[in-house]
Amino acid sequence: MPVSESVIRRMTRLAAEHGAINLAQGFTDEPPPYALVWGAIAALLGGSDAGIERLDRAAVTDSPGDGGRDAPVLLREALRGLQGGRDELNQYSYPFGLPGLRRAIAAYTARWSGFEPDPETETTVVLGSTEGLAAVLAAAGRRGDGLVVIEPFHEMYPAQAAVFGLTPRYVRLRESARDGAWRLDADELRRAAAGARLLILNSPHNPTGKVFDASELETLAEVARAEDLIVVTDEIYEHIVFDGARHRSIATLPGMRERTVVVNSISKTANATGWRVGWVLAPAHLTPRIRAVHDTLVIQAPTPLQRAAVELLALPEAFFHGLARAYAGKRALLGDALRAAGFRISEPHGAYYFFADYRAVPAVGQLEPMAAALHLIEHAGVAAVPGDNFYAADGGDRYLRFAFCRSRDTLAAAARRLRASVLPAR
């Protein structure tokens, strides 16, 4: 598969050109949590852990003895005191991540995934999950190796395989006409895995919203053990699950810790897709090579943003549980509008996308996916991603992907446009 321009990013540009509401690319228009933002400000201005402590003290407006002065005055005074101080947090850090962040990632993983990676030998901070995946594929694969890819897939999986000379072997999820569930055929999986080197798993799944259950994960693990596969699991939507679904990391299954590489980041959890702070959790025997590739490609993730991520990962459980509740309301808002416009949708149990069948939608139902997406942008003022972008060859020709990660106000505006539009034929 040749490497080409990202279709998802192209739809974002087209949305901007036409004044359409962008439900194509998976990023929000809401701010990150305060603790993360303040952590970055304090790291940028304080320059060191000691400087951060001084700024934290200055930012407390109701502290005893402040004389009723405003926080900005206190901050300016604190900053003057920092001038000429020793700066560490705007400079290079270890290429594989600040020690404090690696420890925070290990504790966070133990809290939410049930296993604790070694911060020194199994944890690498990377420049977002996309770069993390690239470092893993380059480090663990060799040119010509087979890479099992579950489709529909995120476009970066086959694109990166092409960059590193890996050979994708596709296994298809199929949507049940009976209950709308997306299912994987175990025999098809076994055939694709025979003689392969790696397998990419994404759960919760983009674009279908599937959350792989315990039985499905065990089937994947059984195949991985039998074929000596390295499983690369993309867990970026781990907290966004609905309807009683539960995210489980395949790394926790028997015999899988030593053959699983977890790729994750703060992007979706923290509304911080532009920060590019992620991590790779790998067995100790794979970590040195992953770190070497990462260092060669990008050196490191931004130091002050790494320091801020420590604050995010230590937030109380209520914050992380609240993500799913907030997204459930957004799912209902956009889902109702899509159904009213004629889309057939299976309710996603995880992530924040509708992979919607548009064949019954007036005016676009007979169009190819890209033409249907362009029609929506131009006539309804709403941008989506054509479904065939998530397939290697045939497939996806009746789907459009809509992201419901935008603010409720933005989604409500998109819903009004969808409901009001007759979607006139060309």
C-alpha positions as CSV (number, residue, x, y, z in Angstrom):
1,M,0.0,0.0,0.0
2,P,1.6,3.3,-1.0
3,V,1.9,6.1,1.6
4,S,-0.5,8.9,0.8
5,E,-2.0,12.0,2.3
6,S,-4.2,11.4,5.4
7,V,-7.9,11.4,4.3
8,I,-9.0,12.3,7.8
9,R,-6.8,15.4,7.8
10,R,-8.0,16.2,4.2
11,M,-11.6,16.2,5.5
12,T,-10.7,18.6,8.2
13,R,-9.3,21.0,5.7
14,L,-12.4,20.7,3.5
15,A,-14.6,21.4,6.5
16,A,-12.7,24.6,7.2
17,E,-12.9,25.6,3.5
18,H,-16.7,25.2,3.4
19,G,-17.5,26.4,6.9
20,A,-18.8,22.9,7.8
21,I,-18.8,21.5,11.4
22,N,-15.9,19.2,11.6
23,L,-17.1,15.8,12.9
24,A,-14.4,14.1,10.7
25,Q,-11.2,14.2,12.8
26,G,-11.2,12.9,16.3
27,F,-10.4,16.0,18.4
28,T,-12.5,18.2,20.5
29,D,-13.1,21.9,20.8
30,E,-13.1,21.8,24.6
31,P,-10.2,22.7,26.9
32,P,-8.0,20.2,28.8
33,P,-8.5,19.9,32.5
34,Y,-7.2,22.7,34.7
35,A,-4.6,20.5,36.5
36,L,-3.0,19.7,33.2
37,V,-2.9,23.2,31.9
38,W,-1.7,24.7,35.1
39,G,1.0,22.0,35.3
40,A,2.3,23.1,31.9
41,I,2.2,26.8,32.8
42,A,4.1,26.1,36.0
43,A,6.6,23.9,34.2
44,L,7.2,26.5,31.5
45,L,7.6,29.4,33.9
46,G,9.0,27.7,37.0
47,G,11.6,25.8,35.1
48,S,12.2,23.2,37.9
49,D,10.3,21.3,40.6
50,A,11.3,24.0,43.1
51,G,10.1,26.7,40.8
52,I,6.8,24.9,40.3
53,E,6.3,24.8,44.1
54,R,6.9,28.5,44.3
55,L,4.3,29.2,41.6
56,D,1.8,26.9,43.2
57,R,2.1,28.8,46.4
58,A,1.7,32.1,44.6
59,A,-1.4,30.9,42.8
60,V,-3.4,30.4,45.9
61,T,-5.4,33.6,46.2
62,D,-6.8,33.0,49.7
63,S,-3.6,32.0,51.4
64,P,-3.0,33.6,54.9
65,G,-1.0,36.8,54.8
66,D,-1.5,37.6,51.1
67,G,-3.0,41.0,52.1
68,G,-5.9,40.5,49.7
69,R,-3.7,40.9,46.6
70,D,-4.8,39.3,43.3
71,A,-3.3,36.2,42.0
72,P,-1.7,37.9,39.0
73,V,0.3,40.2,41.4
74,L,1.5,37.2,43.3
75,L,2.5,35.4,40.2
76,R,4.4,38.3,38.8
77,E,6.3,38.6,42.1
78,A,7.0,34.8,42.1
79,L,8.2,35.0,38.5
80,R,10.6,37.9,39.3
81,G,12.0,35.7,42.0
82,L,12.6,32.9,39.5
83,Q,14.6,35.0,37.0
84,G,18.1,33.8,36.9
85,G,17.2,30.5,38.6
86,R,18.1,27.1,37.3
87,D,15.9,25.9,34.5
88,E,15.5,22.2,33.7
89,L,12.0,21.8,32.4
90,N,12.4,23.8,29.1
91,Q,15.5,21.8,28.1
92,Y,16.2,18.3,26.8
93,S,15.2,15.5,29.2
94,Y,16.0,11.9,28.9
95,P,14.9,10.9,25.4
96,F,12.8,8.1,26.9
97,G,11.0,10.5,29.3
98,L,11.2,12.3,32.6
99,P,11.7,9.9,35.5
100,G,8.8,11.4,37.3
101,L,6.5,10.9,34.4
102,R,7.6,7.3,33.8
103,R,6.9,6.6,37.5
104,A,3.5,8.3,37.1
105,I,2.7,6.2,34.0
106,A,3.6,3.0,35.9
107,A,1.3,3.9,38.8
108,Y,-1.5,4.9,36.5
109,T,-1.2,1.7,34.6
110,A,-1.3,-0.4,37.8
111,R,-4.4,1.6,38.9
112,W,-6.4,1.2,35.6
113,S,-5.0,-1.8,33.8
114,G,-4.0,-4.1,36.6
115,F,-0.2,-4.5,35.8
116,E,2.7,-2.3,36.7
117,P,5.4,-1.7,34.1
118,D,9.0,-1.0,35.3
119,P,9.6,2.7,34.8
120,E,13.3,2.1,34.1
121,T,13.1,-0.9,31.7
122,E,9.6,-1.1,30.3
123,T,8.3,2.5,30.0
124,T,9.2,4.9,27.2
125,V,7.6,8.4,26.8
126,V,7.0,9.2,23.2
127,L,5.8,12.0,20.9
128,G,2.1,10.9,20.9
129,S,0.8,7.4,20.1
130,T,1.4,7.8,16.4
131,E,5.1,8.2,16.9
132,G,5.0,5.5,19.6
133,L,3.5,3.0,17.1
134,A,6.1,3.9,14.5
135,A,8.9,3.3,17.0
136,V,7.4,-0.1,17.9
137,L,6.9,-1.3,14.3
138,A,10.4,-0.1,13.3
139,A,12.0,-1.7,16.4
140,A,10.1,-5.0,16.5
141,G,9.5,-5.7,12.8
142,R,11.8,-6.5,9.9
143,R,11.2,-5.6,6.3
144,G,8.9,-8.2,4.8
145,D,7.5,-9.4,8.2
146,G,3.7,-10.1,8.3
147,L,1.6,-7.6,10.3
148,V,-1.9,-8.7,11.2
149,V,-4.3,-5.7,10.9
150,I,-7.9,-5.8,12.0
151,E,-10.1,-3.9,9.6
152,P,-11.8,-1.5,9.6
153,F,-8.6,0.2,10.9
154,H,-7.1,3.6,11.6
155,E,-5.4,4.8,8.4
156,M,-2.0,5.1,10.1
157,Y,-1.7,1.3,10.6
158,P,-1.2,0.3,7.0
159,A,0.5,3.6,6.2
160,Q,3.2,2.9,8.8
161,A,3.5,-0.7,7.6
162,A,4.3,0.7,4.2
163,V,6.9,3.0,5.6
164,F,8.7,0.2,7.4
165,G,8.3,-2.4,4.7
166,L,5.9,-4.7,6.7
167,T,3.3,-6.8,4.9
168,P,-0.3,-6.2,6.2
169,R,-2.5,-9.2,6.5
170,Y,-6.1,-8.1,7.0
171,V,-8.7,-9.7,9.2
172,R,-12.2,-8.2,8.9
173,L,-14.7,-7.3,11.6
174,R,-18.2,-7.8,10.2
175,E,-21.3,-6.1,11.4
176,S,-24.2,-8.4,12.2
177,A,-27.5,-7.5,10.6
178,R,-29.2,-9.1,13.5
179,D,-27.8,-7.2,16.5
180,G,-25.4,-4.7,15.0
181,A,-22.4,-6.2,16.8
182,W,-19.0,-6.3,15.1
183,R,-17.5,-9.7,15.2
184,L,-14.1,-11.3,14.3
185,D,-13.9,-14.7,12.7
186,A,-11.4,-16.8,14.7
187,D,-10.5,-19.0,11.8
188,E,-9.8,-16.1,9.5
189,L,-7.6,-14.7,12.3
190,R,-5.6,-17.9,12.6
191,R,-5.0,-18.0,8.8
192,A,-3.8,-14.4,8.7
193,A,-1.5,-14.9,11.7
194,A,0.3,-18.0,10.5
195,G,3.9,-17.0,10.0
196,A,3.3,-13.3,10.9
197,R,5.5,-11.3,13.3
198,L,3.1,-8.7,14.7
199,L,-0.6,-8.0,15.3
200,I,-2.2,-4.6,16.0
201,L,-5.2,-4.5,18.3
202,N,-7.2,-1.4,19.0
203,S,-9.8,-1.6,21.7
204,P,-12.0,0.4,22.3
205,H,-12.0,0.3,18.5
206,N,-11.9,3.1,16.0
207,P,-14.0,3.4,13.9
208,T,-16.7,0.9,15.0
209,G,-16.8,1.5,18.8
210,K,-16.3,-2.2,19.5
211,V,-14.9,-3.1,22.9
212,F,-13.3,-6.5,22.7
213,D,-14.6,-8.7,25.5
214,A,-12.8,-11.3,27.6
215,S,-13.6,-14.2,25.3
216,E,-12.4,-12.3,22.2
217,L,-9.2,-11.2,23.9
218,E,-8.5,-14.8,24.9
219,T,-8.9,-15.9,21.3
220,L,-6.5,-13.2,20.2
221,A,-4.0,-14.2,23.0
222,E,-4.3,-17.9,22.1
223,V,-3.4,-17.1,18.4
224,A,-0.6,-14.8,19.5
225,R,0.9,-17.5,21.8
226,A,0.6,-20.2,19.1
227,E,2.2,-18.1,16.4
228,D,4.7,-16.3,18.6
229,L,3.3,-12.9,17.7
230,I,4.1,-9.6,19.3
231,V,0.7,-7.9,20.0
232,V,0.8,-4.1,19.7
233,T,-2.3,-2.8,21.5
234,D,-3.5,0.7,21.0
235,E,-5.5,1.7,24.1
236,I,-6.0,5.4,23.6
237,Y,-9.7,5.3,24.3
238,E,-9.4,3.1,27.4
239,H,-11.7,5.3,29.6
240,I,-14.4,6.0,26.9
241,V,-16.7,2.9,27.3
242,F,-20.5,2.7,27.5
243,D,-23.4,0.4,28.4
244,G,-21.5,-1.7,30.9
245,A,-18.6,-2.4,28.6
246,R,-15.2,-2.7,30.2
247,H,-11.8,-2.1,28.7
248,R,-9.3,-4.9,29.4
249,S,-5.7,-4.8,28.3
250,I,-4.6,-8.0,26.6
251,A,-1.3,-7.6,28.4
252,T,-3.0,-8.9,31.6
253,L,-3.8,-12.4,30.1
254,P,-1.7,-15.4,30.9
255,G,1.5,-15.5,28.8
256,M,0.8,-12.1,27.2
257,R,2.8,-9.6,29.3
258,E,6.1,-10.7,27.6
259,R,4.7,-10.4,24.1
260,T,2.5,-7.3,24.4
261,V,3.4,-3.7,23.7
262,V,0.9,-1.1,24.9
263,V,0.7,2.2,23.1
264,N,-1.2,5.1,24.8
265,S,-1.3,8.8,25.3
266,I,-3.0,11.7,27.0
267,S,-4.6,12.9,23.8
268,K,-8.1,11.7,24.1
269,T,-8.3,11.3,27.9
270,A,-7.2,15.0,28.5
271,N,-8.6,16.8,25.4
272,A,-5.0,17.4,24.5
273,T,-4.5,16.0,21.1
274,G,-2.1,18.8,20.2
275,W,0.3,18.1,23.1
276,R,1.8,14.9,21.7
277,V,2.7,13.2,24.9
278,G,2.3,9.4,24.9
279,W,4.0,6.3,26.1
280,V,5.0,2.8,25.1
281,L,4.9,-0.1,27.6
282,A,7.1,-3.0,26.3
283,P,8.8,-6.0,27.7
284,A,12.3,-5.3,28.8
285,H,13.9,-7.1,25.9
286,L,12.2,-4.9,23.4
287,T,12.5,-1.5,25.2
288,P,16.2,-0.7,24.2
289,R,15.5,-1.0,20.5
290,I,12.2,1.0,20.8
291,R,14.0,3.7,22.7
292,A,16.8,3.8,20.1
293,V,14.3,4.3,17.2
294,H,12.4,6.9,19.2
295,D,15.5,8.8,20.0
296,T,16.6,8.7,16.3
297,L,13.2,9.8,15.0
298,V,12.2,12.6,17.4
299,I,14.6,12.7,20.4
300,Q,11.8,13.3,22.9
301,A,8.4,14.6,23.8
302,P,8.3,18.3,25.0
303,T,9.8,18.4,28.5
304,P,7.4,20.9,30.2
305,L,4.3,19.0,28.8
306,Q,5.8,15.8,30.1
307,R,6.0,17.4,33.6
308,A,2.4,18.6,33.3
309,A,1.2,15.0,32.3
310,V,2.3,13.9,35.8
311,E,-0.5,16.0,37.2
312,L,-3.1,14.5,34.9
313,L,-2.3,10.9,35.6
314,A,-2.6,11.5,39.4
315,L,-6.1,12.9,39.1
316,P,-8.8,11.2,41.2
317,E,-10.8,8.3,39.8
318,A,-13.9,10.6,39.5
319,F,-12.3,12.5,36.7
320,F,-11.6,9.4,34.6
321,H,-15.1,7.9,35.3
322,G,-16.7,11.1,34.3
323,L,-15.3,10.9,30.8
324,A,-17.6,8.1,29.8
325,R,-20.7,9.8,31.4
326,A,-20.0,13.0,29.4
327,Y,-19.5,11.2,26.1
328,A,-22.6,9.1,26.6
329,G,-24.7,12.3,26.5
330,K,-22.9,13.4,23.4
331,R,-23.4,10.0,21.8
332,A,-27.2,10.3,22.4
333,L,-27.3,13.8,21.0
334,L,-25.6,13.1,17.7
335,G,-27.0,9.6,17.4
336,D,-30.6,10.9,17.5
337,A,-29.8,13.4,14.7
338,L,-28.1,10.8,12.5
339,R,-31.1,8.4,12.8
340,A,-33.5,11.2,12.0
341,A,-31.5,12.0,8.9
342,G,-31.8,8.4,7.7
343,F,-28.5,6.9,8.8
344,R,-28.5,3.4,10.3
345,I,-26.2,3.2,13.2
346,S,-25.1,0.5,15.6
347,E,-24.6,2.0,19.0
348,P,-20.8,2.1,19.8
349,H,-19.8,0.7,23.1
350,G,-16.5,2.5,23.3
351,A,-14.4,5.3,21.7
352,Y,-16.3,8.3,20.3
353,Y,-17.3,7.6,16.7
354,F,-20.4,6.5,14.8
355,F,-19.6,4.2,11.9
356,A,-22.9,5.0,10.2
357,D,-24.5,3.3,7.2
358,Y,-25.7,6.1,4.8
359,R,-27.4,4.0,2.1
360,A,-30.9,5.0,3.2
361,V,-30.1,8.7,3.4
362,P,-31.8,10.7,0.6
363,A,-29.5,12.1,-2.1
364,V,-26.3,10.5,-0.8
365,G,-27.4,6.9,-0.5
366,Q,-26.3,6.0,-4.1
367,L,-23.0,7.9,-4.0
368,E,-19.5,6.5,-3.3
369,P,-18.2,7.2,0.2
370,M,-16.0,10.2,-0.7
371,A,-18.7,11.7,-2.9
372,A,-21.2,11.2,-0.1
373,A,-18.9,12.9,2.4
374,L,-18.3,15.8,0.1
375,H,-22.0,16.2,-0.4
376,L,-22.6,16.4,3.3
377,I,-19.9,19.1,3.7
378,E,-21.2,21.2,0.8
379,H,-25.0,20.8,1.4
380,A,-25.5,19.9,5.1
381,G,-22.4,21.7,6.5
382,V,-21.2,18.7,8.4
383,A,-18.0,16.8,7.8
384,A,-17.4,13.1,8.1
385,V,-14.8,10.6,6.9
386,P,-15.6,8.2,4.0
387,G,-15.9,4.7,5.3
388,D,-13.7,3.1,2.6
389,N,-10.7,4.9,4.2
390,F,-10.8,2.3,6.9
391,Y,-10.4,-0.7,4.6
392,A,-7.6,-1.9,2.4
393,A,-9.6,-2.9,-0.7
394,D,-13.3,-3.5,-1.0
395,G,-15.4,-2.7,2.1
396,G,-16.7,0.4,3.9
397,D,-18.6,1.5,0.8
398,R,-21.8,2.2,2.8
399,Y,-20.3,3.9,5.8
400,L,-19.3,7.4,7.0
401,R,-17.5,8.0,10.3
402,F,-18.8,10.8,12.5
403,A,-16.9,11.9,15.7
404,F,-19.0,12.9,18.7
405,C,-16.1,14.3,20.7
406,R,-16.9,18.0,20.1
407,S,-18.6,20.2,22.7
408,R,-22.4,19.7,23.3
409,D,-23.0,23.1,21.7
410,T,-21.1,22.1,18.5
411,L,-22.8,18.8,18.4
412,A,-26.2,20.4,18.8
413,A,-25.4,22.8,15.9
414,A,-24.4,19.8,13.8
415,A,-27.6,18.0,14.8
416,R,-29.7,21.0,13.7
417,R,-28.0,21.1,10.4
418,L,-28.5,17.4,9.8
419,R,-32.2,17.6,10.7
420,A,-32.8,20.8,8.7
421,S,-31.0,19.6,5.6
422,V,-33.1,17.8,2.9
423,L,-29.7,16.8,1.5
424,P,-30.7,17.8,-2.1
425,A,-29.4,15.7,-4.9
426,R,-26.7,17.1,-7.2
